[in-house]
Amino acid sequence: MDWLANPSIWILIAIAFVILEIFTLSFYLLWFGIGAFVSGIVAFFWQSPVDLILIFSAVSIILLIFTRPLAKKWFFKEDASLKNGADALIGRSGVVTKAIEPPHKGEIKIDGNHWSALADSTIAEGETVEITKVEGVTAYVRKTQNV
């Protein structure tokens, strides 16, 4: 177990953890890499393998518990301005292809796709509408004001 007192071994272990982290992007292995690097630095001054293993473990676990959540928030931000799926349709305009007569559904066309549509008032075929909400496969629309 004397080989664990060698600083080069700890630095190689740190490099291995960081390389593995690059391929997994899980933010688990990075902290163990930092722990191994700290143990490698300490190994230049302190040659006890047991103490180096304890330092590696303590630094890795402390970093994992306290800094992983912060790093995940920083690197995996959710951008509210990026909408996809049905949410991306809200606020967009479409054309009524089948009259909407509440409480019955009509149909609209947006980007070449046909959607079932509901509205608070009757909207004739050919009118331009704005999508206000999407639930399932039904778009809720209102007539746009033609200026």
BELVEN-V399688 format. One line per field, one symbol per residue. ss: DSSP state (A for helix, B for strand, O for the rest). phi: phi as a letter, one per 30 degrees, with the letter a starting at -180 (. if undefined). burial: 1 if it has 9 or more other C-alpha atoms within 8 Angstrom, else 0. A space follows every 10 residues. Layout:
ss = ???
phi = ???
burial = ???
//
This chain:
ss = OAAAAOAAAA AAAAAAAAAA AAAAOOOOAA AAAAAAAAAA AAAOOOOOAA AAAAAAAAAA AAAAAAAAAA AAAAAOOOOO OOOOAAAAAO OOBBBBBBOB OOOOOBBBBB OOBBBBBBBO OOBOOOOBBB BBBBBOOBBB BBBOOOO
phi = .dddddeddd dddddddddd dedchchcde dddddddddd ddddcbcded dddddedddd dddddcceed dddddcdccd dccbiddddd jdcbcdcbec bedddcbbbb hiccbdbbbd bdbddjdcbc dcabbicccc bbddddc
burial = 0001111011 1011111101 1000001111 1111111111 1111001010 0110111111 1111001100 1100000000 0000000011 0011111111 1100111111 0000111110 0111101111 1101000111 1110000
//
